[in-house]
Amino acid sequence: MRGTETPSVRDPSVTFEEYMYWAKLTRSKEAKANTAELTASSGRILRSSLKTRPAAEKASSAVVQLVDPGEQNASSNDDDRTSMMRRATQEEWTHAERGLRTTSWGAVFFLITTDIIGPMTTPWAFAQTGYGPGVALYTVFGALAAYSGYAIWKTYLGLDSEKYPLLTFGDIFYRLFGAVPRHCVNFMLSFQLMLIVATLILQSGQGISQISQGRDAINGDGLCFIVCMLIYTIAGLLVGQVKTLRRVAWLANVCVWVNVAILLICVGVVVHYPPNFKATEASYGRDFGPGPIRTFAGQPPAGMASGGTGFVASLNGLNQAVYSYGGCMVFVSFMAEMRHPMDFWKSLLCGQAFIYCVYIFFGMFVYSFQGQFAFNPVMQGLSPYTFQTATNVLFLMSGLIAATLYSNIGFKVIYLDIFQEIFKFPPLTERKGKIVWAFCMPVFWLFAFVVAAAVPQLSYVSGFIGAFFILSLTYTAPAVLALGFQLKSDAMVDGEDFDPETRTYSYIDTGLKRHWRAYKKRPLLNTFNFVFMLGGLVTTALGVYSSVEGLIGAFNGKSVATSFGCKPPV
């Protein structure tokens, strides 16, 4: 047993059964520690549970204190720190790793709502589906997203330990399936985050364009649309040079309250003012110019859905529902910072229920007053210039914060998984690594800008991201994890033992026979996970098809916006 070595996140010599062995011991220690904590602080339980300091900020400062006290003076301390870490005993690492886990389930509830909540697209989704199918879609996909979170939680509990901590979503795939699936998942996650930055550039460019047009479009089309997006991209480039989330993590909570303010303004405005017909006509064609507002209990008839006709319109609405629930990929990072990860189910249940209620209420409310003219994003569908400008400015602020966080995480995943691990680039804490960061981060933003400028159709771009990336990582991937973990864990039976001294496991059988025996142990659950996985793949294909069809239609003359053009889609 490697009693004096530092814990490893990814070690090819560690077997699934060894991960399970140490995870079971860690869960037992956590249960005892949590019981002692609750007993000692019985009078402060509620206050402790609702403690809202961002987990990302806590982890960042703890990690900085543990392994990076010299970010301000990294070049002179790296060798000494490395030497010190190598001399650390297993007990010291255990205490250090446990010290990072200080976040309560209440704090994680706020982080889940921060990470997932994004109701700006829900009214447009209801406009494509009608009341009934819209409620059904958000209900079904909300329940399935909750199950995905549950599957990730159960897998995390079975594989994470103080000796071998789990830190990222890709690490779970590594421990179940190997290095190649981990690289694939990390690549998809990075590309997804880059495309989300592209949608933020597009959304914010539309906002800047609306502001520049002035009241009653006194300035015509305002600034050239590609210039509007370029302005936002340059701002993101400057802010994106921040290398550690510790310096901007506190701003994440600001985004929540800014978005709440936008929602409240929208709820008040849509009751008293008509939709922004100029924006709907520019984006969706002449059929969505000034006219009577209509809402539908079921699927809107032909010409009444801005996202297409019939089945295609419903699929585009589905893509927005998927886009809204995306975010479970970071649950592993949240649990890695929890004092008692067994309590994550409370955070998940409360968070998903809150998000679902906000989506349903806001989507149906705005759709009731704007009907087929509901716009994506919702604040740019407001007609009064004063409120439109106020919400656009608020969104520019929160969008820049979100884009900074997404670009930071997205590029770090690329850097650590590809540049540093495969091409042996220097760590980001070293001077050379910081120089690489400074040169490569603009490339990340430039790529996002090119995508936004080339495809200036927000609903279909976000729908494509939802279908191909978010649906795959939020629904299909967790189903694969659940199935793989269940088969491997159920294959372990009495008579098989792990020896921590020799790090060997006594198997009674191997191969297909072993997996089939495990499958028959829980046939209904395993069948459900398999069908869930297939359903995710089929829905991904249908979602991509509808997004591509919508993009083809938009570039056939329905929208005034063109690739790298000056005409704005609002």
Salt bridges, closest charged atoms under 4 A:
GLU5 OE1 - ARG2 NH1 3.91
ASP11 OD2 - ARG2 NH1 2.47
GLU18 OE2 - ARG503 NE 3.16
GLU30 OE1 - ARG27 NE 2.83
GLU30 OE2 - ARG101 NH1 3.31
GLU71 OE1 - ARG247 NH2 3.09
ASP78 OD1 - ARG81 NH2 2.47
GLU91 OE2 - HIS95 NE2 3.76
GLU97 OE2 - ARG101 NH2 2.93
ASP160 OD2 - ARG27 NH2 2.96
ASP160 OD2 - ARG101 NH2 2.91
GLU162 OE1 - LYS29 NZ 3.64
GLU162 OE2 - ARG98 NE 2.80
ASP171 OD1 - ARG10 NH1 2.57
ASP171 OD1 - ARG182 NE 3.92
ASP221 OD2 - LYS567 NZ 2.78
ASP343 OD1 - LYS346 NZ 3.48
ASP417 OD1 - ARG182 NH2 3.00
ASP417 OD2 - HIS183 ND1 2.92
GLU421 OE1 - ARG182 NH2 3.11
GLU421 OE2 - HIS183 NE2 3.97
ASP490 OD2 - ARG522 NE 2.94
GLU496 OE2 - ARG514 NH1 2.68
ASP509 OD1 - ARG514 NH1 3.09
ASP509 OD1 - ARG517 NH2 2.89
